[in-house]
């Protein structure tokens, strides 16, 4: 993007968003609400790890997406079983090729509440919310398969604003400035909590449901932004 003169995020910011541990550390420094977390080597003894964490917790690889290898554990026995499953995933050649992030497992506190997905576009650091998706299914684990997305969100306007503000703070903490973001958040009595934020757009069927202005697709919006072409409406 730099060589072509396109509007884009700094490479270091995108790398931070791709690595769940580095992302968590940047969010913690900026004070963005998020689950407590700790990282362990995949070769660590899971029985030792199980004595050092609080329950319920969620285990996840650092470098995968689409909830691959994301498993909730409510006690030491469940953590040990989840650890074995995740270790088998990250030891595959496909995942090992992704680099150092494939050699660690992240353990986070489980955040209760409703889950939403925010689709946004950063324009010189300012976040424009393109869509807010509700997830009606209870995503309490032990696995986190997502089957239904609903937009527009049915949440009250004040809660939607709080979610957007949390996502904007997270993007700033990661150093993201220009282009699409896809954020996953949970909302409970304490407010919104940042679960994940990626420097990319949503894909698949969800992307196809979105149109803007005079019928532009999400992908056209992203490309026009990168090329600094006019966008009539978001």
Number of C-alpha atoms within 10 A of each C-alpha: 12 10 5 7 10 14 19 20 20 14 13 12 19 19 15 21 26 21 18 23 22 17 23 28 16 18 20 17 9 14 12 20 18 21 18 14 19 17 17 14 15 20 11 12 12 20 13 11 18 18 10 10 17 17 15 17 21 24 23 24 29 23 22 19 13 9 13 15 24 22 24 24 25 15 15 20 13 15 25 17 13 21 27 12 14 20 20 11 18 24 14 11 9 10 17 15 12 13 9 12 22 23 19 21 26 20 27 23 19 21 21 15 18 17 22 25 24 24 24 26 27 23 17 13 16 15 23 16 20 16 18 23 20 19 18 14 14 12 15 15 14 15 15 17 13 13 8 11 17 15 15 10 17 11 13 8 10 9 14 19 13 15 24 22 15 21 29 22 18 27 27 19 21 24 19 28 23 23 23 30 26 19 27 19 23 19 19 13 7 8 13 25 23 22 21 20 22 23 25 18 18 20 11 7 9 13 14 12 10 15 16 15 11 10 10 15 16 22 17 14 23 19 16 13 21 18 15 12 10 9 15 10 10 16
